[in-house]
Amino acid sequence: MRILLINPPNTGILKAVGLHFPPLGLLSLAAYLEREGYHPEVKDLCVDRESKGDIRFRDYDLVGIGTDTTRFYNALKIAKRARKEGCTVIMGGPHPCFVDEEVLNTGRVDFVVHGEGEVTLHELLGELQNERGDFSHIKGISFVRNGHIVRTPRREFIQDLDQLPLPARHLIDMDDYRKTKFGDRDITPVISSRGCPSNCSFCSSSTFFGRKWRSRSVSSILQEIEELVHRYGFNAIAFVDDNFTLSPEKVMELSEGIIERKFDIWWWNFSRADTIVKNEPMLRKMRMAGAKTIYIGVESPHRQSLEEFGKRSDIGMAERAVEVLKRNGFEVFASYILGGLGETPEAVNETIRWAKKLDTNVAQFSILTPYPGTALYEKVKGRLFRRPWTFYDAQHLVFKHDHISFVRLQWLLLKANLLYYMRSRKGRKDVFGLIKRHRLGVGTLLRFIKEYFIG
């Protein structure tokens, strides 16, 4: 069977800035299929835009498309062409499984895969080759039969992630991703675990990958780092797990392994404020192993908003975490959510002032966005007014807010970025350092403005 897996092109800010990582989800699927005897191809249209219109879908039997919310319409365009040229089309990722009725009603997609796709896709391919047409026994899929949508039982999550092969990076050109830098180093992502117990109301990760945290072994992670360093020549790693430091013991062991193997790498990761405050020895070991930056979701100084978001933290914990990180020499990347359901414009201004007080290296301001699959989406779906999914980029208000208008919140988001990054000489230095580091010129700035305001 001739198989093509496609990563749709970016939209919005990511498209304008031009920062891209390899599509690890598709590469993990491809690696699993290779091990089972298939020969899939992978095409990433985020970096290979020239061939976007030149794909000969008639050369393939099956096309698999992985997409998130903002790229969903791009994914549907690909699906339309593939289906027209006779391909069976499968779609998955952290959006289609939560809107499978919308996906299947387009008539462009044959199957939607829910959650982790490695085992499901393999079983689905086997059934397609058998040509029996009985898919109801395959867990974790949706499809149309006799005009009705069939949803099979949910598939169990893979408990031992070490059973999965490393992502099939050899199926893409890794040199296409060297424009994304960490300092002056080439950075690339690694996923060392799946699942998140936090269950934040605005995030679908705990629904997509489950609330049970499942980690790969340290030896498996070190094996992947060794491949990235010695085979592909990358010298910086982004650990993109939802919560990389959930097990401080594992992080300490991994740091020891990096030091023992003399890997000359810089790395960054996501963490929680409470984990940071309680585990300063872990931070010191991470620094010895090359860790430079930690991303924490502080989100808001308002207790009501934090409770609404499902965050088990408070303003004091966030402030202590930033203090501890700075004391240990880390760059701090803090995220903030503007426009909680009970917030007023003054509350948003208080968040901006608090961000300036914390004075981290990077502040990421986002507008509260109800992604499908989240508790927030279920709460506000009756008042959505920006239906095009391309606007679900955390930079646009997409539902009727009780206290803040669309125009007001867009202005507050712009104000937050202007006031924060122009707050001091250090703030301006951070901005110009970012521009220099990523070679962001006038053309990029104009594209950013267009994508931000027009979409």
Sequence and secondary structure as in RCSB ss.txt:
>XXXX:A:sequence
MRILLINPPNTGILKAVGLHFPPLGLLSLAAYLEREGYHPEVKDLCVDRESKGDIRFRDYDLVGIGTDTTRFYNA
LKIAKRARKEGCTVIMGGPHPCFVDEEVLNTGRVDFVVHGEGEVTLHELLGELQNERGDFSHIKGISFVRNGHIV
RTPRREFIQDLDQLPLPARHLIDMDDYRKTKFGDRDITPVISSRGCPSNCSFCSSSTFFGRKWRSRSVSSILQEI
EELVHRYGFNAIAFVDDNFTLSPEKVMELSEGIIERKFDIWWWNFSRADTIVKNEPMLRKMRMAGAKTIYIGVES
PHRQSLEEFGKRSDIGMAERAVEVLKRNGFEVFASYILGGLGETPEAVNETIRWAKKLDTNVAQFSILTPYPGTA
LYEKVKGRLFRRPWTFYDAQHLVFKHDHISFVRLQWLLLKANLLYYMRSRKGRKDVFGLIKRHRLGVGTLLRFIK
EYFIG
>XXXX:A:secstr
  EEEEE    HHHHHHT     HHHHHHHHHHHHTT   EEEETTT GGGTTT  GGG SEEEEE  STTHHHH
HHHHHHHHHTT EEEEESTTGGGSHHHHHHTTS SEEE S  HHHHHHHHHHHHHT    TTSTTEEEEETTEEE
E       S GGGS    GGGS GGGGTTSEETTEEEEEE  EE  S   TT  HHHHS SS EE  HHHHHHHH
HIIIIIS   EEEE  TTTTS HHHHHHHHHHHHHTT   EEEEEE HHHHHH HHHHHHHHHTTEEEEEEEEE 
S HHHHHHHT    HHHHHHHHHHHHHTT EEEEEEEE  TT  HHHHHHHHHHHHHH  SEEEEEE    TTSH
HHHHHGGGB    GGG SSSS  B  SS  HHHHHHHHHHHHHHHHTSSHHHHHHHHHHHHHTT  HHHHHHHHH
HHHT 
